[in-house]
Structures are given as structure tokens and as C-alpha cells.
Amino acid sequence: MWIFLQKFKRVTTSTYYQPEVDGLRFVALLMVVGIMHILHYLNDIFYDHTWITGHYWRTFVTDGGIGVVLFFVISGYILSLPFAQQHLRNGRKVKIRRYYLRRLTRLEPPYLVILSILLLLEVYVVKKYALNVALPHFLASVFYVHNFVYQEASTILPLAWSLEVEVQFYIMAPIFCCIYLFRNRLVRRLIMLLVIFWGLSYWYGDWSVPHILKYIHFFVAGMLLTDLYVSNSIRIPLRKTSWVWTLLLIGGLIFFNSQIGFSFYILKMASMFILFAFILFNDSVKSYFSNQWLVVIGGMCYSVYLLHQAIISVVGKIIMYSGINYQNTAYALLFILLFLVSIVIISSIYFLLIEKPFMKRRPGDKMLKVP
């Protein structure tokens, strides 16, 4: 089984690879795919809004979208790590040209492939749009400007709104990481904390068009964790109770409902930050999130994220036309499992055929397989 799983592990050229971070990506996927999109699809399409009722549970489903925020925090941590090593530990200098080429060759091919497939399906199979209508939206999505141009999410790939925000951060990350040039750790950490608390309070409840400033505090939260990690500032020595804290923090991240009120929003964000810190600074928690299954699925998060909505839609239509009484809520758990299995299998194939080959073709680096 281990040899089989190795085929699905990501390839990385980075000397800073941490498998436990892929384990955390699994949690983010669970929130976005499992809680938000699968449950939302079942409740809306199969059960006509009658399955999930009550304000808390309805908003609990949409609050699964906080998993996207967790992806932002992880990106802030991962991308700032080599810059922090350079500035705080006199590590290897980051070559900016190679940094941008890595982002381009790593992310663009899988994104463009699925975007093109969806365009063809929507124009020629589903016939949802005419080509002359869909093509401008496609091009805007290709260049990550759909949010700005149309003031709404992409009609070709709606979840690309978050990728546009990510790309904006990728472009500006070398500038943001100049914060590590401040030699006084208290000053730079205070600046990052001010940005985080300002963002949490200023943008709470704002549903306007997404952009980098609206989410910058989450990326900065990842950068703050990078600062603590590179500086080796803290250790969390809990051993016997580490599993209890892990469950409590995951529970807080999932069940604190940020849409009920600002205080619950802060508790949810605190759970996310502390959980990430435990993963970095507690060996027991690190081992939990280094589980091979979590690491493998979390490592395929990009493929899963790109494909899961389309897979849910297709599998849902197959179920509806199969003759099964899909409106019977007794089948809900079975449908959830079917959606999850379909997403993992199809995304794994996409990962092997499309995403992983481009992991091996990053410019200027030798391929390094993850042990």
C-alpha cells in the first residue's frame, strides 16, 4: 500500500518541504469540499432546502468556505519561508526570477487544462453559453482578472476567485517579505499582528469582490508563523494531552460559526492559528498530520480544488438520472461517500497525468522526490 501511495505524493524541489503542512491542507479540503460544497449541493439540489434547517446549520455549511482562508494562511507560510530563511538566518538567497517561474510552471498548466475543458463542455456539451459569450470570461479567468473585470466570480470556474487572490499574493510576496528585514523581532511581529487584527475587524462581514487587500491579513498570519518557526521562538511540549488539544482545535475550526457573530469569528480564526502552531511546534501533533493518507490527499489539494465542483455536478446528475430516489434523505450518507470517493479517484488521475508531471519540470531546479 505504501508503494502505491508513493505514486500520488507530490514532487518538490524545495528543501523546506514539511509533510505535516500537506496534512493541514487535508483539513482545508475537508471544509471546502466536504462541508461547504457537498452538503450544500445535497441540500439545495436533492432535498430542495429541506434537509439542513436552522440558522446555525445553514450557515455552518457555508462557513466551510473558511477552508479557503486556511489555504491562504498556508500559502503565506510556505511562500514566505525561503525569504525568512534568507533574511533572518542568512540562508540561501531567493532568486526572484526563479521564484516567479516556479509559480508559473507549477500552477498554470493544471489550471489552464481544466479551464479549457470546462469551456468546451459549457459551450458544446451543456450549451450553457455561446462561444462568443463564454470566451471573454475564459480569457479573463486565464489572466486572473475576472474578479476585477466582471465584479463577480468566473462563470467558467467559479472557485477561481480564490486563485486570483492567491496569484495577487504570489506576485507581491517578495515585497511583503521585506518585513523580515526588520532586525528587531518585536517590531516586525507587532506590525504583522496589527495587520492581522485590522484585517479581521475591518473586513468582517464584507461580501464585496475579492482582492488581495481583503485577505492580506490571512497571508500575513502565515508569515507570522514563518517568523516564529524560523526564529525557533517557541516550543509546545505537550505530549500526553496533545491529541485532546488537536481535537479541540479542529472542532473549534469547524464548529465555531463565524457567521453568527464577530466573537465566534475570532474564536474560529484563533483555533486555526493555534492549530497551525501546534503542527509546527509540537512533535506529537506534527506526527498526527504527517499521516500518509492525509499527506497524500492534502498534497493533491490543487487538483482536488480545481475539479471537485465539476465532479459533484456530474455525479449528482448521474444519480438523478439513475432512477434512484435521490430525494430520500436516508441515502444522504451514501451520496456523501459517493461524492467523496469520486472526487478522490478522478482528482488522483488528474494529479498523476496533469499536475504531477509539471512538478517535475520546474525551471532551474533538479527534481527532488519527497522521501
C-alpha positions in Angstrom: 0.0 0.0 0.0 2.8 2.4 0.9 4.5 1.8 -2.5 1.1 2.5 -4.2 0.6 5.8 -2.2 4.1 6.9 -3.2 2.9 7.4 -6.8 0.5 10.0 -5.6 2.9 12.0 -3.4 3.8 15.4 -4.6 7.2 16.1 -6.1 9.0 19.1 -4.6 12.3 20.9 -5.3 12.1 22.8 -2.0 14.5 22.0 0.9 11.8 23.3 3.2 9.1 20.7 2.4 7.1 19.8 5.5 4.6 16.9 5.0 2.6 17.9 8.0 1.6 21.1 6.2 0.0 18.8 3.5 -1.8 17.2 6.3 -3.3 20.6 7.3 -4.2 21.1 3.7 -6.4 18.0 4.0 -8.4 19.7 6.7 -8.9 22.8 4.5 -10.1 20.4 1.7 -12.5 18.7 4.1 -14.0 22.0 5.0 -14.4 23.3 1.4 -15.2 20.1 -0.4 -17.0 18.0 2.2 -18.8 20.6 4.4 -19.4 23.5 2.0 -19.9 22.1 -1.5 -21.2 18.5 -1.0 -23.6 19.3 1.8 -24.7 22.5 0.0 -25.3 20.5 -3.2 -27.3 17.8 -1.4 -29.5 20.3 0.5 -30.2 22.6 -2.5 -30.4 20.2 -5.4 -31.5 16.8 -4.0 -33.6 17.9 -0.9 -34.9 21.3 -2.0 -33.5 23.2 1.1 -35.4 20.9 3.5 -32.6 18.7 4.8 -30.4 21.2 6.5 -32.5 23.7 8.5 -32.0 26.2 11.2 -29.8 29.3 11.0 -26.7 27.7 12.7 -26.6 24.6 10.4 -27.3 26.5 7.2 -24.5 29.0 7.9 -22.3 26.1 9.2 -22.4 24.7 5.7 -21.4 28.0 4.0 -18.8 28.6 6.8 -17.0 25.6 5.4 -15.6 28.1 3.0 -13.3 29.2 5.7 -11.2 26.3 4.5 -10.2 28.7 1.6 -8.9 31.1 4.3 -6.8 28.3 5.7 -5.3 27.8 2.3 -4.4 31.5 2.3 -2.7 31.1 5.7 -0.7 28.1 4.4 0.3 30.0 1.3 1.5 32.8 3.5 3.6 30.4 5.5 5.0 28.4 2.6 5.9 31.2 0.3 7.5 33.4 3.0 9.6 30.6 4.4 12.6 30.9 2.0 12.5 34.7 2.3 12.6 34.4 6.1 15.4 31.9 6.0 17.4 34.3 3.8 16.8 37.5 5.9 16.7 36.0 9.4 19.1 33.0 9.2 21.4 34.2 6.4 20.1 31.3 4.3 20.2 30.8 0.6 19.3 33.9 -1.4 15.9 33.7 -3.1 16.3 34.2 -6.8 13.3 36.3 -7.8 13.2 35.2 -11.4 13.2 31.5 -10.5 10.6 32.2 -7.8 8.1 33.6 -10.4 8.9 30.9 -12.9 8.2 28.2 -10.3 4.8 29.7 -9.6 4.1 29.9 -13.4 5.2 26.4 -14.3 3.7 24.8 -11.2 0.2 26.3 -11.2 -0.6 27.4 -14.8 -0.8 24.1 -16.7 -3.3 22.3 -14.4 -5.4 25.4 -14.2 -5.4 26.1 -18.0 -6.2 22.5 -18.8 -9.3 22.3 -16.5 -10.4 25.8 -17.6 -10.2 24.8 -21.3 -12.1 21.5 -20.6 -14.9 23.4 -18.8 -15.1 26.0 -21.6 -15.6 23.3 -24.2 -18.1 21.4 -22.0 -20.2 24.5 -21.3 -20.2 25.7 -24.9 -20.5 22.5 -26.9 -21.9 19.8 -24.5 -24.1 21.6 -21.9 -24.6 24.5 -24.3 -25.0 26.9 -21.4 -23.2 29.7 -23.2 -22.4 30.6 -26.8 -18.7 30.7 -27.5 -18.7 34.5 -28.2 -20.3 35.0 -24.7 -18.1 32.5 -22.8 -14.7 33.4 -24.5 -14.2 36.8 -22.8 -14.9 35.2 -19.4 -12.5 32.4 -20.2 -9.7 34.9 -21.2 -10.4 37.0 -18.1 -10.0 33.8 -16.0 -6.8 32.8 -17.8 -5.2 36.1 -16.7 -6.7 36.0 -13.2 -8.6 39.3 -13.7 -12.2 38.1 -13.8 -13.0 39.4 -10.3 -11.9 42.9 -11.4 -13.3 42.9 -14.9 -16.7 41.5 -14.2 -17.0 42.2 -10.5 -18.0 38.6 -9.9 -16.6 35.0 -9.8 -15.7 33.3 -13.0 -18.6 31.9 -14.9 -16.3 29.1 -16.3 -14.7 28.1 -13.0 -16.4 29.9 -10.1 -13.9 28.9 -7.4 -11.2 30.6 -9.4 -11.9 33.7 -7.4 -9.6 32.4 -4.7 -6.9 31.6 -7.2 -7.0 35.2 -8.4 -6.4 36.3 -4.8 -3.6 33.7 -4.4 -1.9 34.9 -7.6 -2.0 38.5 -6.4 -0.2 37.4 -3.2 2.3 35.4 -5.2 3.2 38.5 -7.2 3.5 40.8 -4.2 5.0 38.2 -1.7 8.7 39.3 -2.3 7.6 42.8 -1.3 5.6 41.7 1.7 8.5 39.6 2.9 10.7 42.7 3.2 9.1 42.8 6.7 11.8 40.3 7.7 14.4 43.0 7.0 13.5 44.4 10.4 16.0 43.0 12.7 14.0 43.7 15.8 11.7 40.8 16.1 9.3 42.6 18.4 8.8 45.4 15.9 8.2 43.2 12.9 5.8 40.9 14.8 3.9 43.8 16.2 3.5 45.1 12.6 2.2 41.8 11.4 -0.2 41.5 14.4 -1.6 45.0 13.7 -2.2 44.0 10.1 -3.9 40.8 11.2 -6.2 42.4 13.7 -7.0 45.3 11.4 -8.0 42.9 8.6 -10.1 40.7 10.9 -12.1 43.6 12.2 -12.3 45.8 9.0 -13.3 43.1 6.5 -15.6 41.0 8.7 -18.9 40.5 7.1 -17.8 42.2 3.8 -19.0 40.2 0.8 -17.7 42.6 -1.9 -15.5 41.5 -4.8 -12.4 39.6 -3.5 -9.0 41.1 -3.8 -5.6 40.8 -2.0 -6.2 43.6 0.5 -9.4 42.0 1.7 -7.5 38.8 2.5 -3.9 40.1 3.2 -4.2 39.5 7.0 -4.6 35.8 6.5 -1.4 35.6 4.4 0.3 37.7 7.0 -0.8 35.3 9.7 1.1 32.6 7.8 4.1 34.9 7.6 3.9 35.4 11.3 4.0 31.7 11.8 7.0 31.6 9.5 8.8 34.2 11.7 8.1 32.1 14.8 9.3 28.9 13.1 12.5 30.3 11.5 13.4 32.1 14.7 12.8 28.9 16.7 11.0 31.1 19.2 8.5 28.7 20.8 8.1 25.1 21.5 4.8 23.4 22.7 6.0 20.5 24.8 2.5 18.9 25.5 2.6 15.1 24.8 0.0 13.2 26.8 -2.7 15.7 26.1 -1.7 16.7 22.5 -4.4 14.6 20.9 -7.0 16.3 23.1 -5.8 19.8 22.1 -5.7 18.7 18.5 -9.4 17.5 18.6 -10.5 20.7 20.4 -8.8 22.9 17.9 -10.1 21.1 14.9 -13.5 21.2 16.4 -13.2 24.9 17.0 -12.1 25.5 13.5 -15.0 23.6 12.1 -17.8 24.2 14.5 -17.3 27.8 15.6 -19.6 29.6 13.2 -18.1 32.8 12.1 -21.4 34.0 10.5 -23.2 34.0 13.9 -21.1 36.9 15.2 -17.7 38.5 15.4 -16.7 36.8 18.6 -17.2 33.4 17.1 -15.3 34.5 14.0 -12.3 35.4 16.3 -12.6 32.1 18.1 -12.6 30.3 14.7 -9.5 32.2 13.5 -7.8 31.7 16.8 -8.4 27.9 16.5 -6.9 27.9 13.0 -3.8 29.8 14.0 -3.2 27.8 17.2 -3.8 24.5 15.4 -1.2 25.5 12.8 1.2 26.5 15.6 0.7 23.1 17.3 1.5 21.4 14.0 4.8 23.3 13.7 5.9 23.3 17.3 4.6 20.1 18.8 6.2 16.9 17.7 3.1 14.7 18.6 0.7 16.9 16.6 3.2 17.1 13.8 3.2 13.3 13.6 -0.6 13.2 13.5 -0.7 15.4 10.5 2.1 13.5 8.8 -0.1 10.5 8.4 0.5 9.2 4.9 -3.2 9.3 3.8 -3.6 12.9 5.0 -0.3 13.9 3.3 -1.1 12.2 0.0 -4.7 13.7 -0.3 -3.6 17.1 1.1 -0.7 17.1 -1.4 -3.2 16.7 -4.3 -5.2 19.6 -3.0 -4.7 21.8 -6.1 -6.2 19.1 -8.4 -9.0 18.3 -5.9 -9.8 22.0 -5.6 -9.8 22.6 -9.4 -12.1 19.6 -10.1 -14.4 19.0 -7.2 -17.3 21.3 -8.1 -17.5 19.9 -11.6 -17.3 16.3 -10.3 -20.0 17.0 -7.8 -22.2 18.4 -10.6 -21.6 15.4 -12.9 -22.0 12.7 -10.3 -25.1 14.5 -9.0 -26.7 14.4 -12.4 -25.8 10.7 -12.9 -27.6 9.9 -9.5 -30.6 12.0 -10.5 -31.0 10.2 -13.9 -30.2 6.7 -12.5 -33.7 6.1 -11.1 -32.6 6.2 -7.5 -34.9 8.0 -5.2 -32.4 10.8 -4.7 -34.8 12.9 -2.6 -34.8 10.3 0.2 -32.7 11.7 2.9 -32.0 8.2 4.1 -29.5 7.9 1.3 -27.6 11.1 2.2 -24.6 9.4 3.8 -24.3 7.1 0.9 -24.4 10.1 -1.5 -21.7 11.9 0.5 -19.4 8.9 0.4 -20.1 8.5 -3.4 -19.2 12.2 -4.0 -16.0 11.9 -1.9 -14.8 8.7 -3.5 -15.5 10.1 -7.0 -13.6 13.3 -6.2 -10.6 11.5 -4.8 -10.4 9.0 -7.7 -10.9 11.4 -10.5 -8.6 14.1 -8.9 -5.9 11.5 -8.3 -5.9 10.6 -12.0 -5.8 14.3 -12.9 -3.0 14.8 -10.5 -0.9 11.9 -12.0 -1.5 12.9 -15.6 -1.5 16.7 -15.5 -0.3 18.2 -12.2 2.5 16.0 -11.1 4.4 16.0 -14.4 4.7 19.8 -14.2 6.0 19.4 -10.6 9.0 17.7 -12.2 9.6 20.5 -14.7 10.3 23.5 -12.6 12.9 25.7 -14.2 16.4 25.8 -12.8 16.0 23.0 -10.3 16.8 19.4 -10.1 13.9 17.1 -9.2 13.8 16.1 -5.6 11.5 13.3 -4.7 9.8 13.5 -1.3 11.0 10.7 0.9 
